[in-house]
Amino acid sequence: MTDSPYLFRAADHPLVAANDRLKVREAQSPFGIALRYQERAPDPSPPAEPHWCETGHSIFILSGRIEYRFDDHTVEAGPGDMLHIPAGRAHRHIPRVIGSETVRYVLTEFE
């Protein structure tokens, strides 16, 4: 099989625990985009100081339900839903799992 800069074999990238609730499988493309598969478990108690993310993402939800809180609204997404969140403070967001099911999703990350 031919190597290609466009193909990222998941088996070549381990699923790593980023913290007690988040597992990540990541491949860095030579085009400046991180490709990720993530599993986010529910948080039994939301953090007192939530972490706002200002990184841009395009996201495809595989299973579970997730909420993204923005400064001016909140959106809920589930299996088959896609989101595109531009980078920057104006689009900062906080993800939160809805319910008891781990959310599985694929995303690209860009600055």
N, C-alpha and C positions, 0 to 999 in steps of 0.2 A: 504494500500500500504506500502511496506517495505522501510525503510530508507536505503540509500546506500551512501557511500563516493564518488561514481562515478556519482551521479545524482545531478544536480543543476537546480532547478525549477526557471525559470526566474521571475515568479510572486512573488517569495520570496525576490527578489533583486530589489529595486526601480531604475528607470531611473533618475539619478541625474545630474544636470548641473554642469560640472566641470569648465566651463567658459561660456562666451556669445556665443561661437560657438561649444562647445563640450558637449554632453550628454553621460553618461556612466552608464551601468548596469554591476556590477562586482560581481563575486563570487570567493573567495579564496579557492583553493583546499588544502587538507591536504598534497598534494604532492609538494608544493612549486611553483605552477603555478597559476597565476591569469587568470580567464576566463572572457572575456569581450564582451559585445555588445556595439558598439559605433555609435553615429550619429554625424558626423562632417559637420557643415555648411560652405559654402564658406566664405572666408575672403575677404571683399571688398578692403582692402589695406594691403598688406603683411607687417609684422612687420619690423621695421628698423634693429633690432637685432634678427634674427631668432634663435629659440631654437633647438639645435641639440640633438637628442635622441640617447642614446647609449644602450638602453634596447633591448633585443632580443624579437622578435615577430614571430608568425605564424599567417597569416591573410587570411580571406576569405571575398571577397567583395560581398555584397548582392545587392546593387544598388548604382548608381552614379559612378563618376570617380575620382580617386585620383592619385596623383603623389608623388613619393618618390625620393627626391634628396639625392644623396650620394656624397662623395668627388670627385669621378671619373666618375660618370654617373647619369642619371635620368631615372626612369622607370615609366610608366603609367599603371594603372590597373583599370579594370571595373568589372561589374557583372559576377560572376562565376570564376574570376581570384583568384589565391592563391599566396601568397608570404611567403617566410621564410627569416627573417633577423636575423642573429646571433647577440648575444650581444657583446658589446665592441666598443672601439673607431674606430677600423678599419672598422666597419660597421655602423658608425653613419649616421643618416638620418633625413630629415625634411619632414613631410607630407604636402601636399597642395591639397585642393579640386580643381578639374578642372571643370569649368562651373558653372552653377547656382543651380544645384541639390545637396541637402544634401546627403552625402555619408553614407551608412549604411553598417557596417561590423562587423564581429566577429573575435576576436583575442585571442591568448594566450600570456601571457607575462611572461618572465623568465629572470633570471640574468645570 
